Amino acid sequence: MARYLAGRGVNLAHTFLEDETPLTPAEVTVTVTRDGSSTPAITGTATRAGDVYTFSAGMLPEGCYAVRWDGGPLAVDVVTVEVTGGPLFTIPELRASDEDLTAARFGTAEVRLAREVVEAEFQRITGRSFTPRTAYLAAADFPAPGELLPFRDVRSVTALGPSTGPLAVERIGPYGYAPELPEGTTGVEVAYGFTSTPEGIHRAGMLYARWLLNEERSSIPDRATSFQPGDGGTYTLATPGRAGYETGIPTVDAVLEGFRNRLVDAVVIG
């Protein structure tokens, strides 16, 4: 899922494909709809340049959106994009951390993708988002009053429907408990995640991103769990999924471990 920043214009791009063959409708209508809404946030006509169609959606509030690229009878695609409150690190910060990460070697799109992978992996590993995010839940999918919310570090819970408005949330540490929903609530928006990235996570995120970008250039096979250098000896590699490692980078895994709470998760969630 592509990510964009709140407070910036969201410039969308899309290519219609039939396997590897590009499709080029004469006219493409773009409809951007926020999760939980039946009314489009913006609709308009895409601009074509070769096989690529672009559309400026303007500034969109934090949250997830369905983008429908309608090329009429030739092709219709629907993709999901997300607008977040900030990145784990900026691309200039990452490039400045390693002189080899030049724009000539690693284009903006490739670096941005690596950052999105890092953000998603850090949330999967710790159960916490280190960037501000907003998710929509249908009322039927929202936990019963007093049950744990499905997100940690909740910033706000807003009921949608006839009684739209913020709800009080009881919190213990990073955990929040579901409030009772007003009568007629159709859905709920949950804003969660760190409002500023912890310094350790910031540094670990750049370290992991550098590893992802350089992984294919490594001289060590990607399936290796150990290797023998030319001067003798055998070294055991930190391998993701083995011996408690998640990313396979000890420094990064140690930082992430500090943001997990295995005992509480085992008792409360397990």
Buried (B, 14 or more C-beta within 10 A) or exposed (E): EBBBBBEEEBEBEBEBEEEEEEEBBEEBBBBBBBBBBEEBBBBBEBEBEEEBBBBEBEEBEBBBBBBBBBBEEBBBBEEEBBBBBBBBBEBEEBBEBBEEBEEEEBEEEEBBBBBBEBBEBBBEBBBBBBBBBBBBBEBEEBBEEEEBBBBBBBBBBBBBBEEEEEBEBEEEEBBBBBBEBBEEBBBBBBBBBBEEBBEBBBBBBBBBBBBBBBEEEEEEEEEEEEEEEEEEEEEEEBEEEEEEBBBBBEBBBEBBEEBBBEEBEEEEEE
